[in-house]
């Protein structure tokens, strides 16, 4: 009974062995997911030894598959964690500039509202322009005329939109990096004198040269307005320019 019997095994699951005899080859049906041939030597002992050997082979294959599945799952989880961390970093990177800009815009709106004051009815500004609300020369995209009226809510909405446009223009034109206080001061200045006047000014030229202190000193030179056909200093403008200058020079923590 020391004959060697070869079993041809297809798959991983153990099939039913019907009979074992001398010089007999048994084919055991398995799943088609894996094909391999296992050679088993039958010693002169009960047939249980054959079954035990086959079960051990199957169990070993299953354990190996389990280890591979666990390893694959661990790798998958690791990839998910890496992707999640990357997504968080990307989100912080995207949101941080937006949050900072929103804060700067809100700060600018507060400053300009304080400096301009609110009027529900249209009025003539110091330079002869008809304005309304917080010193806006336009209302709903149309030129303001005497007799026009506006609500405070609408006036603040229009002001916010205008200041946002001004800040975008300043950031796109400046060749140096601006902190939030500098942007607020420049936005207030541009709202009052006009964006084009800012860009043509010595103030802006010095700023782009990197001379922040020289630019700051230029604010106070813009404290005049026309009166009776000539430029004269105005107390309100003098006060405004000093506030803008001091804010421009204030460091951001």
C-alpha atoms as one frame of an Amber mdcrd trajectory, in Angstrom:
protein
   0.000   0.000   0.000   2.958   2.252  -0.409   1.831   3.344  -3.812   1.834
   7.116  -4.593  -1.483   8.536  -5.713  -1.668  11.875  -7.510  -4.648  14.086
  -6.999  -5.386  16.780  -9.561  -7.003  19.646  -7.646  -8.725  22.618  -9.371
  -9.616  25.580  -7.080  -9.464  26.177  -3.348 -12.511  24.404  -1.865 -12.225
  20.728  -0.911 -14.312  18.317  -2.952 -15.673  15.018  -1.890 -13.304  12.108
  -2.277 -15.425   9.122  -3.238 -12.889   6.359  -3.064  -9.184   5.756  -2.786
  -7.587   2.637  -4.227  -4.218   1.513  -5.431  -3.013   3.200  -8.642  -6.063
   5.486  -8.739  -6.033   9.212  -9.674  -8.806  11.327  -8.174 -10.028  14.616
  -9.632 -11.525  16.926  -6.992 -13.858  19.708  -8.270 -12.990  23.221  -7.017
 -13.822  26.819  -7.797 -12.419  28.124 -11.068 -10.891  31.186  -9.369  -7.574
  29.409  -8.810  -5.941  26.449 -10.520  -3.042  24.482  -9.120  -1.935  20.876
  -8.789  -1.109  19.460  -5.379   0.752  16.169  -5.110  -0.064  14.195  -1.991
   1.744  11.061  -0.925  -0.528   8.504   0.762   1.223   6.546   3.478  -0.059
   3.209   4.727  -2.546   4.708   7.130  -6.313   5.353   7.243  -7.813   7.608
   4.617  -8.266  10.298   7.207  -4.645  11.250   6.691  -5.455  12.123   3.105
  -8.364  14.294   4.154  -6.242  15.963   6.817  -3.534  16.785   4.326  -6.037
  18.287   1.899  -7.752  20.343   4.588  -4.431  21.698   5.742  -3.641  22.766
   2.198  -7.014  24.504   1.862  -6.685  26.186   5.249  -3.226  27.412   4.386
  -4.547  28.926   1.161  -7.410  30.595   3.011  -5.092  32.013   5.649  -2.848
  33.396   2.925  -5.851  34.951   1.199  -7.014  36.444   4.505  -3.606  37.987
   5.132  -3.563  39.437   1.628  -7.094  40.826   2.067  -6.182  42.410   5.402
  -3.033  43.908   3.910  -5.047  45.265   0.980  -7.595  46.755   3.391  -4.837
  48.372   5.472  -3.335  49.881   2.329  -6.777  51.121   1.291  -7.380  52.709
   4.709  -3.939  54.314   4.617  -4.699  55.785   1.190  -8.033  57.103   2.475
  -6.323  58.756   5.444  -3.726  60.350   3.190  -6.403  61.594   0.811  -8.454
  62.960   3.711  -5.469  64.853   5.122  -4.660  66.227   1.689  -8.273  67.324
   1.254  -8.242  69.088   4.634  -5.015  70.888   3.828  -6.354  71.891   0.433
  -9.576  73.145   2.000  -7.636  75.213   4.532  -5.444  76.567   1.762  -8.453
  77.577  -0.305 -10.577  78.973   2.508  -7.934  80.934   4.366  -7.413  83.639
   1.674 -11.199  83.930   1.182 -11.840  84.373   4.902  -9.076  86.949   5.157
 -10.419  88.896   2.199 -13.958  88.847   3.584 -12.659  90.176   6.902 -10.719
  92.923   5.145 -13.760  93.912   3.087 -15.975  94.067   6.172 -13.367  96.224
   7.912 -13.254  98.562   4.907 -17.036  98.890   4.815 -17.088  99.801   8.507
 -14.406 102.464   8.041 -15.995 104.059   4.975 -19.432 104.097   6.614 -17.932
 105.964   9.559 -16.111 108.467   7.356 -18.928 109.098   4.887 -22.003 108.949
   7.095 -25.400 107.913   5.794 -27.953 110.086   4.042 -31.189 108.651   2.685
 -31.664 111.583   0.291 -29.321 112.581  -2.525 -26.990 115.509  -1.766 -24.118
 117.436  -3.340 -20.651 116.369  -2.177 -17.722 118.745  -1.613 -16.466 118.251
  -5.161 -19.883 119.046  -6.636 -20.907 115.425  -7.331 -24.458 114.378  -6.425
 -24.243 111.350  -4.136 -26.510 109.298  -1.911 -26.351 106.817   0.947 -22.693
 106.477   1.929 -21.362 108.895  -0.663 -22.253 106.755  -3.691 -22.550 108.630
  -7.016 -24.640 105.785  -8.451 -27.682 103.888  -7.235 -28.682 100.576  -8.867
 -26.247 101.306 -11.676 -27.739 104.715 -12.473 -26.319 108.161 -11.844 -27.755
 109.737  -8.701 -29.808 112.885  -9.080 -31.235 115.248  -6.506 -34.547 113.989
  -5.150 -33.464 110.316  -5.126 -33.869 108.326  -1.914 -32.358 105.056  -0.702
 -32.748 102.722   2.276 -29.821 102.129   4.616 -29.793  98.421   3.798 -29.595
  99.081   0.065 -26.968 101.754   0.587 -24.753  99.327   2.526 -25.216  96.664
  -0.151 -24.165  99.098  -2.890 -21.211 100.297  -0.822 -19.993  96.760  -0.147
 -20.161  95.855  -3.808 -18.271  98.991  -4.815 -15.533  98.490  -2.231 -15.135
  94.874  -3.280 -14.549  95.978  -6.867 -12.016  98.573  -5.689 -10.091  96.036
  -3.656  -9.951  93.611  -6.559  -8.553  96.364  -8.792  -5.942  97.366  -6.212
  -4.788  93.783  -5.663  -4.566  93.216  -9.404  -2.537  96.412  -9.991  -0.207
  96.559  -6.981   3.197  94.957  -7.557   3.916  94.490  -3.858   2.170  92.371
  -1.249  -0.315  94.310   0.872  -1.398  93.502   4.391  -5.045  93.926   5.382
  -4.573  97.368   6.962  -2.815  98.708   3.890  -5.575  97.376   1.643  -8.283
  98.915   3.820  -6.546 102.317   3.838  -5.976 102.275   0.080  -9.567 101.184
  -0.576 -10.951 104.025   1.527  -8.663 106.468  -0.262  -9.635 105.152  -3.721
 -13.342 105.266  -2.879 -12.972 108.954  -2.054 -10.675 110.175  -4.833 -11.306
 107.500  -7.474  -9.372 104.375  -8.437  -7.774 106.010 -11.479  -6.511 108.901
  -9.352  -4.944 106.398  -6.941  -3.176 104.503  -9.709  -1.782 107.733 -11.206
  -0.670 109.119  -7.853   2.826 109.428  -6.365   1.420 107.484  -3.410   0.824
 104.375  -5.519   4.084 104.752  -7.411   6.077 104.853  -4.170   4.109 101.884
  -2.889   5.047  99.801  -5.925   8.679 100.840  -5.493   8.544  99.296  -2.050
   8.637 102.654  -0.222   5.793 102.117   2.251   6.704 105.056   4.485   7.001
 107.379   1.514   3.602 106.195   0.290   2.063 106.731   3.739   3.229 110.343
   3.804   1.417 110.985   0.522  -2.014 110.433   2.083  -2.075 113.798   3.883
  -1.412 115.703   0.648  -4.899 114.726  -0.562  -6.839 116.874   1.911  -8.047
 119.556  -0.493 -11.215 120.057  -2.506 -12.584 122.743  -4.803 -14.286 125.692
  -3.181 -15.181 128.817  -5.101 -13.045 127.732  -8.015  -9.872 126.855  -6.086
  -8.436 123.984  -4.080  -8.526 124.511  -0.328  -7.931 122.184   2.640 -11.038
 120.681   4.227 -11.097 119.697   7.871 -13.046 116.523   7.129 -10.594 115.457
   4.444  -7.625 116.251   6.673  -9.068 114.042   9.391  -9.808 111.274   6.904
  -6.307 111.260   5.418  -4.696 111.065   8.837  -6.864 108.073   9.725  -5.965
 106.352   6.456  -2.262 107.086   6.892  -2.166 105.778  10.460  -4.062 102.650
   9.469  -1.715 102.104   6.521   1.283 102.199   8.880  -0.313  99.951  11.514
   1.254  96.500  11.568  -0.984  93.448  11.356  -0.533  90.883  14.135
